[in-house]
Every structure is written in structure tokens, then in C-alpha cells.
Amino acid sequence: MKKAILMIVLAAFLATSVGCIGIRGGTEQGKVEQSLGQQLIDLKKAKEEGAITDEEYEKLKEKLIHQDE
């Protein structure tokens, strides 16, 4: 069960950090972005529910915070 939740959280994390891009005629379509705050809330919830460890939470949090640098 924890593995399934972790996989869902990581998939959501990757989807939000990469974005969903459909290319048609050289334009981006369907790009979905989630705010940093919402990503951090989701990450904390995953930690609280036991989907990720405290160590994984800290690593992923730092990665989120510094992704635009």
C-alpha cells in the first residue's frame, strides 16, 4: 500500500515539475502547473500519511524549493 501511494506521489511530482505539454503547430497546449505551495502541501501530506519517509520528504522538499535556481 505504501509503495502504491509513493508511486502516485512521485508521479504527481514529476507531472507537475515537468508539465504536460502537447505540441501542435509549435505551440504548447494543455500545460498544467501547480504552485510551489500546493506541491509542498501535497508532499507534507504524503509524509504524514506514511507514503514517504522523513528523509525522502526532506530531499524532495529541497528539490522543489530549489528547482528554479
C-alpha positions, -999 to 999 in steps of 0.1 A, spaced: 0 0 0 28 24 9 46 17 -24 14 25 -44 9 58 -26 46 66 -30 44 59 -67 13 81 -71 30 110 -52 62 107 -73 42 105 -105 23 136 -95 55 153 -85 71 145 -119 40 156 -138 39 189 -121 76 196 -123 78 187 -160 43 198 -171 20 183 -196 29 197 -230 10 189 -262 28 204 -293 6 214 -322 19 238 -347 48 248 -325 26 259 -295 22 245 -261 -12 232 -252 -26 216 -221 2 227 -198 -7 222 -162 13 239 -134 9 235 -97 21 262 -73 51 256 -52 29 259 -21 5 233 -33 34 209 -42 48 214 -7 14 208 9 9 176 -11 44 164 -2 38 170 35 5 151 33 24 122 17 48 122 46 21 124 72 2 95 56 34 74 57 38 73 19 73 87 22 99 87 49 111 119 67 144 116 48 126 113 14 104 143 24 134 165 32 151 156 -1 120 162 -22 112 194 -4 147 208 -10 144 197 -47 111 215 -50 123 247 -33 155 249 -55 141 237 -88 140 272 -104 175 282 -94 
